Amino acid sequence: MRRFLIAAGALSSAISTQSLAQDAPTSGPTLLEPIYISTPLRRESPLVRSTSSVTVIDEAEIKKSAAPDLPSLLRSYPGVSVSTNGGMGSIASVSVRGTKTSQTLILVNGVRIASATSGGASIFNIPLDSVERIEIAKGAHSAQYGSDAIGGVVNIITRQGGSCGDDRKVCGSATVGVMNPWGGYTSGNVRGEADGLTYSAGASIIGTQGYDFTTPDAPWGIHESGDNGFLQGSANMSIARDFDWGRIYGDALVARGRTRYDNAFPLDNQQYTTTFTGKIGTRIDHSEDWSSTVELYSGIDNQRNFRKDQPGDSRFDTSRYGVFASTEKSFDTGGVKNVVTGGVESYREKVDSTVDYDVNARTVSSVFGQYSAEYEALRIDSGIRYDDNSQFGGVTTYNIGASYEITPDLTLRSSYATGYRAPTFNDLYYPSFPGFPPASNPNLKPEKSRSWEAGLNWRMGADTTVDVAFYQTMLTDAITLDQNFTPVNVGRARITGFETELSHRFSDEWSGRVSLDLRRPIDRDTGKYLVNSDRFKATAEVTYSPAERLDLTAKVLYGASRYIYDFTHERLPDYVTADFTALYTIDASSRLKFAVENIFDEQYQTNLGYRAPGRTFDLSFTRTF
């Protein structure tokens, strides 16, 4: 912690000194367009009036980040915890507000991508270059999305088509880059619009030799000397057409990566991962205040593990196909604006694996309703959903929230929600070895949660914004392992937390941001801290633009120690990392980016026995056309 305070203090001093050294007042405030989000309510709504906490990571923020991949980008944001089994291409666990990875719903363009066997999403296999923005809706949202949305929802939105911002109908960009550990990448994308049609298409290739992910004393004797490389190719597209009666749209992302990891000989130590999401949909505008939407979607997570020159392999393939339909009606009653939404959703999950599961498919059918109301400064959002799962029956979840605009610059919010997580196929049906206790339990019930939060957003003038949130999540019927390592529904947990973020623009040249993430994740049965759950995290970031064409960004992150084992209550040490990014605009069409992640080569782990990335360099050139 002391190292973080020293580094953050240096950044703060630099900002303060610059602020005091100004000889002339800065230019007038810039009026920003309101930000709209779609994740919390599954429809567009203004961010500033959201009744739950939402973080938006836009394209500009992604560009100035030193992160080489998606897990590295997400780790510094309040409420988000990331742990990895090494560097680029390794298994990465992403969770929100102290819950487990399987209790956080990961979406790509609104389509769930998690494996039905492990419950985790292959987020490492989502190329950062294909991402346009990310919305992180915190707290339970099962009333909107069903299973897994206990801690929150991370919705990764890929590049969309649309206007180029000038008179051009078509525009695009191409990027080439090199990095150390030695590797390189190239990507390109094009977008445009014509006669009501908008479109976008892109592709990328990235490869790195990596480094040795594990330490010599890694558990279970898995350490193997040698670098763990990663190679990935991907493509993404979106298309939409507007008509007098509504809109037709579609999008897709496909990525295939190959990762080498460490494992005990002769077990598998290489993996092919294929990730696909796609949907097609239509919106029918019945009138100015009534519309309906129908979407067909698919998500695939395929994993093949093998060892070169060794016979056999293992496969864990998940395919998911579904349909979503809703209708939305707005109307006024007196001074109240009302929005009523109702709909149905149904999807089928199927597992194809070298492991022989007793049941390898299930169907989830759902009906849901939402009601929102605005009256002067007050906004209320509510929702209810019933999910019928062919494996264990029905679950009903609901939420209600309110925001109140005390002044145009100060908004209070609060919400209460229930959530659930369906057991995975591994939890229910993973086969046991002869002579050993059961490795699964077909009688498991869904994990359930109750959560609340209270927060405020205060725009303290044109240049300063503060966001604060207090929250608590109570988990029951949590799936834990008994003394025979068989999953059972006996766990109870309570996660209490506080998040705050302060951003301020000191001048046209200087801006800064700090955030704190403090939580107390407690196992209510033992009174001990939950394992693999962050307890404290802090970040400080400063951006300096000394010239019109140059932007410099420095970021410091402190991660507190975390507990890793229930039976020993062992902890991984705390750590401090510092990143730096320089963006230089050569001309109107060309940009250079130089980034260094973990400048001081901090040696740390987020999973026992797995080295987090050390110092990495990244140099790229982008040309727009």
C-alpha positions as CSV (number, residue, x, y, z in Angstrom):
1,M,0.0,0.0,0.0
2,R,2.8,2.4,0.8
3,R,4.3,1.9,-2.6
4,F,1.0,2.8,-4.2
5,L,0.7,6.0,-2.1
6,I,4.2,7.1,-3.1
7,A,3.5,6.6,-6.8
8,A,0.0,8.1,-6.6
9,G,1.4,11.0,-4.7
10,A,3.9,11.7,-7.4
11,L,1.1,11.8,-10.0
12,S,-1.0,14.0,-7.8
13,S,1.9,16.4,-7.2
14,A,2.5,16.7,-10.9
15,I,-1.2,17.5,-11.5
16,S,-1.4,20.0,-8.7
17,T,1.8,21.7,-9.7
18,Q,0.6,22.1,-13.3
19,S,-2.8,23.4,-12.0
20,L,-1.2,26.1,-9.9
21,A,1.2,27.1,-12.6
22,Q,-1.5,28.2,-15.0
23,D,-1.1,31.8,-16.0
24,A,-4.4,32.2,-17.8
25,P,-7.9,30.7,-17.3
26,T,-8.8,27.8,-19.5
27,S,-11.3,27.9,-22.2
28,G,-15.0,27.6,-21.4
29,P,-16.6,24.3,-20.5
30,T,-17.3,21.8,-23.2
31,L,-20.9,20.6,-23.2
32,L,-20.8,16.8,-23.7
33,E,-23.5,14.8,-25.4
34,P,-25.5,12.5,-22.9
35,I,-24.3,8.9,-22.7
36,Y,-26.8,6.2,-23.4
37,I,-26.5,2.6,-22.3
38,S,-28.4,-0.5,-23.2
39,T,-27.2,-3.2,-20.8
40,P,-29.1,-2.7,-17.5
41,L,-32.6,-2.6,-19.0
42,R,-31.9,-4.3,-22.3
43,R,-33.0,-1.1,-23.9
44,E,-31.5,2.3,-24.4
45,S,-31.6,4.7,-21.4
46,P,-29.5,7.6,-20.2
47,L,-26.5,6.7,-18.0
48,V,-26.9,9.6,-15.7
49,R,-30.3,8.5,-14.6
50,S,-29.5,4.8,-14.2
51,T,-30.8,3.2,-11.0
52,S,-27.8,0.9,-10.7
53,S,-24.1,1.5,-11.0
54,V,-22.7,1.3,-14.6
55,T,-19.2,1.8,-15.9
56,V,-18.7,2.6,-19.6
57,I,-15.4,2.1,-21.3
58,D,-15.4,3.8,-24.6
59,E,-13.1,3.5,-27.7
60,A,-11.0,6.6,-26.7
61,E,-10.3,5.1,-23.3
62,I,-9.3,1.7,-24.9
63,K,-6.9,3.5,-27.3
64,K,-5.1,5.4,-24.5
65,S,-4.8,2.2,-22.3
66,A,-1.5,0.3,-22.2
67,A,-3.4,-3.0,-21.9
68,P,-2.5,-5.5,-24.7
69,D,-5.7,-7.5,-24.1
70,L,-9.1,-7.5,-22.6
71,P,-8.3,-8.9,-19.1
72,S,-5.5,-6.4,-18.7
73,L,-7.9,-3.5,-19.6
74,L,-10.7,-4.5,-17.2
75,R,-8.5,-5.1,-14.1
76,S,-8.2,-1.4,-13.1
77,Y,-11.9,-0.5,-13.0
78,P,-13.8,-0.3,-9.7
79,G,-15.9,-3.4,-8.9
80,V,-14.1,-5.6,-11.4
81,S,-11.7,-8.4,-10.3
82,V,-9.4,-10.2,-12.7
83,S,-7.1,-13.2,-12.1
84,T,-5.1,-15.0,-14.8
85,N,-3.0,-18.1,-15.2
86,G,-0.2,-16.2,-16.9
87,G,-0.1,-13.7,-19.7
88,M,-1.8,-13.2,-23.1
89,G,-3.9,-16.2,-24.1
90,S,-4.0,-17.8,-20.6
91,I,-7.2,-18.5,-18.8
92,A,-8.6,-15.3,-17.3
93,S,-11.3,-15.1,-14.6
94,V,-13.3,-11.9,-14.6
95,S,-15.9,-11.2,-11.8
96,V,-17.8,-8.2,-10.4
97,R,-18.2,-7.1,-6.8
98,G,-16.5,-10.0,-5.1
99,T,-18.6,-12.8,-6.7
100,K,-17.2,-15.8,-8.5
101,T,-16.5,-15.8,-12.2
102,S,-19.4,-18.0,-12.9
103,Q,-21.7,-15.5,-11.0
104,T,-20.8,-12.7,-13.4
105,L,-22.6,-12.8,-16.8
106,I,-20.3,-12.0,-19.8
107,L,-21.9,-11.0,-23.0
108,V,-20.8,-10.0,-26.5
109,N,-23.3,-7.7,-28.2
110,G,-25.9,-9.0,-25.7
111,V,-25.2,-12.7,-26.3
112,R,-23.8,-14.9,-23.5
113,I,-20.5,-16.7,-24.2
114,A,-19.7,-18.7,-21.1
115,S,-18.9,-22.4,-21.2
116,A,-21.7,-24.6,-20.0
117,T,-19.2,-27.0,-18.5
118,S,-16.9,-24.7,-16.5
119,G,-19.2,-21.7,-16.2
120,G,-16.4,-19.3,-17.2
121,A,-16.1,-17.3,-20.4
122,S,-13.1,-17.3,-22.7
123,I,-12.7,-13.6,-22.3
124,F,-9.0,-13.9,-23.2
125,N,-10.1,-14.9,-26.7
126,I,-12.0,-11.7,-27.4
127,P,-9.6,-9.5,-29.4
128,L,-9.3,-6.0,-28.0
129,D,-9.1,-4.5,-31.5
130,S,-12.7,-5.6,-32.3
131,V,-14.1,-3.8,-29.2
132,E,-15.9,-0.5,-29.6
133,R,-17.1,-0.1,-26.0
134,I,-17.8,-2.0,-22.8
135,E,-20.7,-1.6,-20.4
136,I,-20.3,-3.0,-16.9
137,A,-23.7,-3.1,-15.1
138,K,-23.0,-3.9,-11.4
139,G,-25.2,-5.7,-9.1
140,A,-27.8,-8.5,-9.8
141,H,-29.6,-8.3,-13.2
142,S,-31.2,-11.7,-13.3
143,A,-34.6,-10.0,-13.7
144,Q,-33.3,-8.9,-17.2
145,Y,-30.9,-11.7,-18.1
146,G,-31.6,-14.8,-16.0
147,S,-28.9,-17.1,-14.8
148,D,-25.3,-15.9,-13.8
149,A,-26.1,-12.2,-13.4
150,I,-25.5,-12.1,-9.6
151,G,-22.4,-9.9,-9.3
152,G,-23.1,-8.0,-12.5
153,V,-23.1,-8.0,-16.3
154,V,-20.1,-7.2,-18.6
155,N,-21.4,-6.5,-22.1
156,I,-18.6,-6.3,-24.7
157,I,-19.9,-4.3,-27.8
158,T,-18.0,-4.9,-31.0
159,R,-17.4,-2.3,-33.7
160,Q,-20.6,-1.0,-35.2
161,G,-21.3,0.7,-38.5
162,G,-22.4,4.3,-39.1
163,S,-21.3,7.7,-40.1
164,C,-17.7,8.6,-40.6
165,G,-18.2,12.0,-39.1
166,D,-17.6,13.9,-42.3
167,D,-18.8,13.8,-45.9
168,R,-17.2,10.4,-46.6
169,K,-19.6,7.4,-46.9
170,V,-16.8,4.8,-46.2
171,C,-13.9,5.0,-43.9
172,G,-11.6,2.6,-42.1
173,S,-8.2,2.0,-40.5
174,A,-5.3,-0.4,-40.5
175,T,-2.9,-1.0,-37.6
176,V,0.5,-2.9,-37.4
177,G,2.4,-3.3,-34.2
178,V,5.3,-5.1,-32.4
179,M,5.6,-6.0,-28.8
180,N,7.9,-7.5,-26.2
181,P,7.7,-10.4,-25.1
182,W,8.4,-10.7,-28.8
183,G,5.4,-10.7,-31.0
184,G,3.4,-8.7,-33.4
185,Y,-0.1,-8.0,-34.7
186,T,-2.0,-6.4,-37.5
187,S,-5.7,-5.4,-37.8
188,G,-8.0,-3.6,-40.1
189,N,-11.6,-2.5,-40.2
190,V,-13.9,-0.6,-42.5
191,R,-17.3,1.0,-41.8
192,G,-19.8,3.2,-43.5
193,E,-23.4,4.0,-44.4
194,A,-25.4,4.4,-47.6
195,D,-29.1,4.8,-48.2
196,G,-30.1,3.7,-44.7
197,L,-27.6,0.9,-44.6
198,T,-24.8,0.9,-42.0
199,Y,-22.1,-1.7,-41.9
200,S,-18.7,-2.5,-40.3
201,A,-16.2,-5.3,-40.9
202,G,-12.8,-6.0,-39.4
203,A,-10.2,-8.7,-38.9
204,S,-7.0,-9.1,-36.8
205,I,-4.1,-11.5,-36.2
206,I,-1.9,-11.4,-33.1
207,G,1.0,-13.7,-32.0
208,T,3.5,-13.6,-29.2
209,Q,6.1,-16.0,-28.0
210,G,5.0,-15.2,-24.4
211,Y,7.0,-16.2,-21.4
212,D,7.1,-19.1,-18.8
213,F,3.7,-18.7,-17.1
214,T,4.4,-20.8,-14.0
215,T,6.9,-20.7,-11.2
216,P,9.1,-23.7,-10.4
217,D,7.1,-24.3,-7.2
218,A,3.7,-24.2,-8.9
219,P,1.1,-26.5,-7.3
220,W,0.5,-30.1,-8.5
221,G,3.9,-30.1,-10.2
222,I,2.6,-28.5,-13.4
223,H,5.7,-26.3,-14.1
224,E,7.4,-26.8,-17.5
225,S,10.3,-24.7,-18.6
226,G,9.9,-22.8,-21.8
227,D,7.7,-19.9,-23.1
228,N,4.0,-20.1,-23.3
229,G,3.0,-18.5,-26.6
230,F,-0.3,-17.4,-28.1
231,L,-1.5,-17.1,-31.7
232,Q,-5.0,-15.8,-32.6
233,G,-7.0,-14.8,-35.6
234,S,-10.4,-13.1,-35.6
235,A,-13.0,-11.4,-37.6
236,N,-16.1,-9.3,-36.8
237,M,-18.9,-7.6,-38.7
238,S,-22.2,-5.7,-38.2
239,I,-24.8,-4.6,-40.6
240,A,-28.1,-2.8,-40.2
241,R,-30.8,-1.3,-42.5
242,D,-33.4,1.3,-41.6
243,F,-36.9,1.2,-43.1
244,D,-40.0,3.3,-42.7
245,W,-41.4,0.5,-40.5
246,G,-38.3,-0.2,-38.4
247,R,-34.9,-1.8,-38.6
248,I,-33.1,-5.0,-39.5
249,Y,-29.7,-5.7,-38.0
250,G,-27.1,-8.4,-37.4
251,D,-23.6,-8.8,-36.0
252,A,-21.0,-11.5,-35.5
253,L,-17.6,-12.2,-34.0
254,V,-15.4,-15.2,-34.5
255,A,-12.0,-15.8,-32.9
256,R,-9.7,-18.8,-32.8
257,G,-6.7,-18.9,-30.6
258,R,-3.9,-21.4,-29.7
259,T,-2.3,-21.2,-26.3
260,R,0.5,-23.2,-24.8
261,Y,0.3,-23.7,-21.0
262,D,2.1,-25.7,-18.4
263,N,1.0,-29.1,-17.2
264,A,2.4,-32.3,-15.7
265,F,3.7,-34.7,-18.4
266,P,2.0,-36.4,-20.2
267,L,-1.2,-34.3,-19.6
268,D,-2.4,-31.8,-22.2
269,N,-0.4,-28.5,-22.4
270,Q,-1.9,-26.8,-25.5
271,Q,-5.3,-25.5,-26.2
272,Y,-7.3,-24.4,-29.3
273,T,-10.1,-22.1,-28.3
274,T,-12.9,-21.0,-30.7
275,T,-15.3,-18.3,-29.7
276,F,-18.3,-17.3,-31.8
277,T,-21.3,-15.0,-31.2
278,G,-23.8,-13.8,-33.6
279,K,-27.4,-12.5,-33.9
280,I,-29.9,-11.3,-36.4
281,G,-32.9,-9.2,-35.4
282,T,-35.6,-6.9,-36.4
283,R,-37.3,-3.9,-34.7
284,I,-40.9,-3.1,-35.8
285,D,-42.1,0.4,-35.1
286,H,-45.9,0.0,-34.7
287,S,-46.2,3.7,-33.8
288,E,-44.0,6.5,-32.3
289,D,-44.4,5.1,-28.8
290,W,-44.7,1.4,-29.5
291,S,-42.2,-1.0,-30.9
292,S,-41.4,-4.7,-30.9
293,T,-38.1,-6.6,-31.3
294,V,-37.3,-10.2,-32.3
295,E,-33.7,-11.6,-32.3
296,L,-32.2,-15.0,-33.1
297,Y,-28.8,-15.5,-31.6
298,S,-26.0,-18.1,-31.2
299,G,-23.0,-18.5,-29.0
300,I,-20.2,-21.1,-29.3
301,D,-17.3,-21.8,-26.9
302,N,-15.1,-24.7,-28.1
303,Q,-12.0,-25.9,-26.3
304,R,-9.7,-28.6,-27.5
305,N,-6.7,-29.6,-25.3
306,F,-3.8,-31.7,-26.4
307,R,0.0,-32.4,-26.0
308,K,2.1,-32.5,-29.1
309,D,3.3,-36.0,-30.0
310,Q,1.0,-37.6,-27.4
311,P,-2.1,-39.6,-28.3
312,G,-5.6,-38.4,-27.5
313,D,-7.0,-35.0,-26.7
314,S,-9.9,-33.6,-24.6
315,R,-12.8,-31.5,-25.9
316,F,-15.3,-29.3,-24.1
317,D,-17.6,-27.7,-26.6
318,T,-20.6,-25.5,-25.8
319,S,-23.2,-24.5,-28.3
320,R,-26.1,-22.2,-27.5
321,Y,-29.0,-21.1,-29.7
322,G,-31.8,-18.9,-28.7
323,V,-34.6,-16.5,-29.5
324,F,-35.5,-13.3,-27.8
325,A,-38.8,-11.3,-28.4
326,S,-40.0,-8.2,-26.6
327,T,-42.5,-5.4,-27.1
328,E,-42.2,-1.9,-25.6
329,K,-44.9,0.7,-25.1
330,S,-44.5,4.3,-23.8
331,F,-47.3,6.5,-22.6
332,D,-48.0,9.5,-20.4
333,T,-50.4,9.7,-17.6
334,G,-50.6,13.2,-16.3
335,G,-47.1,14.3,-15.6
336,V,-45.7,10.7,-15.5
337,K,-43.8,9.1,-18.4
338,N,-44.4,5.4,-18.4
339,V,-42.5,2.6,-20.3
340,V,-43.8,-0.9,-20.1
341,T,-41.9,-3.8,-21.6
342,G,-42.8,-7.5,-21.9
343,G,-41.2,-10.4,-23.6
344,V,-40.1,-14.0,-23.8
345,E,-36.7,-15.7,-24.3
346,S,-35.7,-19.3,-24.9
347,Y,-32.3,-20.9,-25.5
348,R,-30.9,-24.3,-25.7
349,E,-27.4,-25.3,-24.4
350,K,-25.6,-28.4,-25.6
351,V,-22.3,-29.9,-24.6
352,D,-20.2,-32.0,-26.9
353,S,-17.2,-33.5,-25.1
354,T,-14.8,-36.3,-24.7
355,V,-16.2,-36.5,-21.2
356,D,-19.3,-38.7,-21.0
357,Y,-21.9,-36.5,-19.2
358,D,-25.2,-38.2,-18.2
359,V,-27.1,-35.3,-19.6
360,N,-25.6,-33.1,-22.3
361,A,-28.3,-30.6,-23.1
362,R,-30.9,-28.3,-21.5
363,T,-33.4,-25.7,-22.4
364,V,-34.2,-22.5,-20.6
365,S,-37.5,-20.7,-21.4
366,S,-38.3,-17.4,-19.8
367,V,-41.0,-14.7,-19.6
368,F,-40.3,-11.2,-18.3
369,G,-41.8,-7.8,-17.7
370,Q,-40.4,-4.4,-16.9
371,Y,-41.9,-1.1,-15.9
372,S,-40.2,2.3,-15.7
373,A,-41.7,5.7,-14.7
374,E,-40.4,9.2,-14.7
375,Y,-42.0,12.0,-12.7
376,E,-40.1,15.3,-12.7
377,A,-36.8,14.5,-10.8
378,L,-37.8,10.9,-9.9
379,R,-37.2,7.8,-12.0
380,I,-38.2,4.2,-11.1
381,D,-37.1,1.0,-12.8
382,S,-38.5,-2.4,-12.0
383,G,-38.5,-5.9,-13.5
384,I,-39.5,-9.5,-12.9
385,R,-38.6,-12.6,-14.8
386,Y,-39.5,-16.3,-14.6
387,D,-37.0,-18.9,-15.9
388,D,-37.9,-22.5,-16.5
389,N,-34.8,-24.7,-16.7
390,S,-35.3,-28.3,-18.0
391,Q,-32.8,-29.6,-15.4
392,F,-34.2,-28.2,-12.1
393,G,-37.4,-26.3,-12.7
394,G,-38.3,-22.7,-12.3
395,V,-36.8,-19.6,-10.7
396,T,-38.3,-16.1,-10.3
397,T,-36.2,-13.0,-9.9
398,Y,-37.1,-9.4,-9.6
399,N,-35.5,-5.9,-9.1
400,I,-36.6,-2.4,-8.3
401,G,-34.6,0.8,-8.3
402,A,-34.9,4.5,-8.1
403,S,-32.9,7.6,-9.0
404,Y,-33.7,11.1,-7.9
405,E,-32.2,14.3,-9.4
406,I,-31.7,16.6,-6.4
407,T,-30.2,19.2,-8.7
408,P,-29.3,18.9,-12.4
409,D,-25.8,18.0,-11.3
410,L,-26.5,15.7,-8.3
411,T,-28.4,12.4,-8.7
412,L,-29.0,9.8,-6.0
413,R,-29.8,6.2,-6.8
414,S,-30.7,3.0,-5.0
415,S,-31.8,-0.5,-6.0
416,Y,-32.7,-3.9,-4.6
417,A,-32.5,-7.1,-6.7
418,T,-32.5,-10.8,-6.5
419,G,-30.3,-13.1,-8.7
420,Y,-29.5,-16.7,-9.3
421,R,-26.9,-19.0,-11.0
422,A,-27.8,-22.3,-12.5
423,P,-25.3,-25.2,-11.8
424,T,-23.0,-26.0,-14.7
425,F,-22.8,-29.4,-16.4
426,N,-19.6,-30.0,-14.4
427,D,-21.4,-29.3,-11.2
428,L,-24.3,-31.7,-12.1
429,Y,-22.9,-34.5,-14.2
430,Y,-19.1,-34.6,-14.3
431,P,-18.3,-38.3,-14.1
432,S,-16.4,-39.7,-11.1
433,F,-13.4,-42.0,-11.1
434,P,-14.0,-45.6,-9.9
435,G,-13.3,-45.9,-6.2
436,F,-13.5,-42.1,-5.6
437,P,-16.4,-40.0,-4.1
438,P,-18.8,-38.3,-6.6
439,A,-17.2,-35.4,-8.5
440,S,-20.7,-33.9,-9.2
441,N,-24.2,-33.7,-7.7
442,P,-27.3,-34.0,-10.0
443,N,-29.5,-32.8,-7.1
444,L,-27.9,-29.3,-6.9
445,K,-30.2,-26.3,-6.7
446,P,-29.4,-22.9,-8.2
447,E,-27.3,-20.4,-6.2
448,K,-29.4,-17.4,-5.1
449,S,-28.7,-13.9,-4.1
450,R,-30.2,-10.7,-2.6
451,S,-28.4,-7.4,-3.1
452,W,-28.9,-3.7,-2.6
453,E,-26.9,-0.6,-3.4
454,A,-27.1,3.1,-2.7
455,G,-25.0,5.6,-4.6
456,L,-24.7,9.1,-6.0
457,N,-23.3,10.8,-9.0
458,W,-22.2,14.5,-8.6
459,R,-21.0,16.6,-11.4
460,M,-19.2,19.3,-9.4
461,G,-18.9,21.8,-12.2
462,A,-18.0,21.3,-15.8
463,D,-14.7,19.6,-15.1
464,T,-15.2,17.4,-12.0
465,T,-17.3,14.2,-11.5
466,V,-17.7,12.0,-8.4
467,D,-19.4,8.7,-8.3
468,V,-19.9,6.8,-5.0
469,A,-21.7,3.5,-4.3
470,F,-22.3,1.3,-1.2
471,Y,-23.6,-2.2,-1.8
472,Q,-24.2,-5.6,-0.1
473,T,-24.8,-9.0,-1.6
474,M,-26.1,-12.0,0.3
475,L,-25.6,-15.4,-1.2
476,T,-27.5,-18.6,-0.2
477,D,-27.4,-22.1,-1.5
478,A,-23.9,-21.3,-2.7
479,I,-22.3,-24.4,-4.3
480,T,-19.2,-25.4,-2.3
481,L,-17.2,-28.6,-2.0
482,D,-17.7,-30.9,1.0
483,Q,-15.0,-32.9,2.7
484,N,-15.1,-35.4,-0.2
485,F,-14.8,-32.6,-2.8
486,T,-18.4,-33.2,-3.9
487,P,-20.4,-30.0,-4.8
488,V,-23.2,-29.3,-2.4
489,N,-25.6,-26.4,-1.7
490,V,-24.5,-25.3,1.8
491,G,-22.5,-22.1,1.3
492,R,-23.6,-18.7,2.5
493,A,-21.7,-15.5,1.9
494,R,-22.0,-11.7,2.5
495,I,-20.1,-9.2,0.4
496,T,-20.2,-5.6,1.6
497,G,-18.4,-3.0,-0.5
498,F,-17.7,0.6,-1.2
499,E,-16.7,2.1,-4.6
500,T,-15.8,5.6,-5.6
501,E,-14.3,7.3,-8.6
502,L,-13.2,10.9,-9.0
503,S,-12.3,12.5,-12.3
504,H,-11.2,16.1,-12.9
505,R,-9.9,18.2,-15.7
506,F,-7.5,20.8,-14.4
507,S,-6.8,22.5,-17.7
508,D,-6.8,21.8,-21.4
509,E,-3.5,19.9,-20.9
510,W,-4.0,18.1,-17.6
511,S,-6.7,15.7,-16.4
512,G,-6.7,13.0,-13.7
513,R,-8.8,10.2,-12.2
514,V,-8.6,8.2,-9.0
515,S,-10.7,5.3,-7.8
516,L,-11.0,3.1,-4.7
517,D,-12.6,-0.3,-4.4
518,L,-13.0,-1.6,-0.9
519,R,-15.0,-4.7,0.0
520,R,-15.4,-7.3,2.8
521,P,-16.3,-10.7,1.2
522,I,-17.1,-13.0,4.1
523,D,-18.0,-16.7,4.2
524,R,-20.9,-16.6,6.7
525,D,-20.4,-20.3,7.6
526,T,-16.7,-19.9,8.7
527,G,-16.4,-16.2,9.3
528,K,-13.3,-16.1,7.0
529,Y,-12.7,-14.1,3.9
530,L,-13.8,-15.6,0.6
531,V,-11.0,-17.0,-1.4
532,N,-9.8,-15.4,-4.7
533,S,-11.8,-12.2,-4.0
534,D,-10.3,-8.8,-4.0
535,R,-10.6,-6.9,-0.7
536,F,-9.0,-3.6,-1.7
537,K,-7.9,-2.0,-5.0
538,A,-6.9,1.6,-5.9
539,T,-5.9,3.3,-9.1
540,A,-4.6,6.7,-10.0
541,E,-4.4,8.0,-13.6
542,V,-3.1,11.3,-15.1
543,T,-3.2,12.4,-18.7
544,Y,-1.1,15.2,-20.0
545,S,-1.5,16.8,-23.5
546,P,1.5,19.1,-23.9
547,A,0.7,19.6,-27.6
548,E,-2.3,19.2,-29.8
549,R,-0.9,16.0,-31.4
550,L,0.5,14.4,-28.2
551,D,-1.2,12.7,-25.3
552,L,0.7,11.1,-22.4
553,T,-1.1,8.9,-19.9
554,A,0.3,7.3,-16.7
555,K,-1.6,4.9,-14.4
556,V,-0.7,3.3,-11.1
557,L,-2.7,0.3,-9.7
558,Y,-2.5,-1.1,-6.2
559,G,-3.9,-4.6,-5.5
560,A,-4.2,-5.8,-1.9
561,S,-3.4,-9.3,-0.9
562,R,-6.1,-11.9,-1.5
563,Y,-6.8,-15.3,0.2
564,I,-6.4,-18.4,-2.0
565,Y,-7.1,-21.4,0.2
566,D,-10.0,-22.2,2.6
567,F,-8.1,-24.7,4.6
568,T,-4.8,-22.8,5.1
569,H,-6.1,-19.2,4.6
570,E,-2.9,-18.5,2.7
571,R,-2.6,-15.1,1.0
572,L,-1.0,-13.9,-2.2
573,P,1.1,-10.7,-1.6
574,D,-0.1,-7.2,-2.5
575,Y,1.4,-5.5,-5.6
576,V,1.8,-2.2,-7.4
577,T,2.0,-1.8,-11.1
578,A,2.5,1.3,-13.2
579,D,1.7,1.8,-16.9
580,F,2.5,4.5,-19.5
581,T,1.0,5.3,-22.9
582,A,2.1,7.9,-25.5
583,L,-0.2,8.7,-28.4
584,Y,1.2,10.9,-31.2
585,T,-0.8,12.1,-34.1
586,I,1.5,12.4,-37.1
587,D,-1.1,13.9,-39.4
588,A,-4.8,13.7,-39.9
589,S,-4.6,10.1,-41.0
590,S,-1.7,8.6,-39.0
591,R,-1.1,7.9,-35.4
592,L,1.8,6.3,-33.4
593,K,1.2,4.5,-30.0
594,F,3.9,3.5,-27.6
595,A,2.8,1.8,-24.4
596,V,4.6,0.1,-21.5
597,E,2.7,-2.0,-19.1
598,N,4.1,-2.8,-15.6
599,I,7.0,-0.3,-16.1
600,F,8.9,-1.4,-13.0
601,D,8.6,-5.1,-13.8
602,E,6.7,-5.9,-10.6
603,Q,6.7,-9.7,-10.0
604,Y,3.3,-10.7,-8.7
605,Q,0.6,-13.4,-9.0
606,T,-3.2,-13.3,-9.1
607,N,-3.4,-17.1,-9.1
608,L,-0.9,-19.2,-7.0
609,G,2.0,-20.4,-9.0
610,Y,1.2,-18.4,-12.1
611,R,3.3,-15.3,-13.0
612,A,1.5,-12.2,-14.0
613,P,3.0,-10.4,-17.0
614,G,6.1,-8.5,-16.3
615,R,7.2,-5.4,-18.2
616,T,5.7,-5.3,-21.7
617,F,6.3,-2.9,-24.6
618,D,4.0,-2.2,-27.4
619,L,4.7,0.0,-30.5
620,S,2.0,0.4,-33.2
621,F,1.2,2.5,-36.2
622,T,-2.4,3.2,-37.3
623,R,-3.4,4.7,-40.6
624,T,-7.0,5.8,-41.3
625,F,-8.5,6.3,-44.7
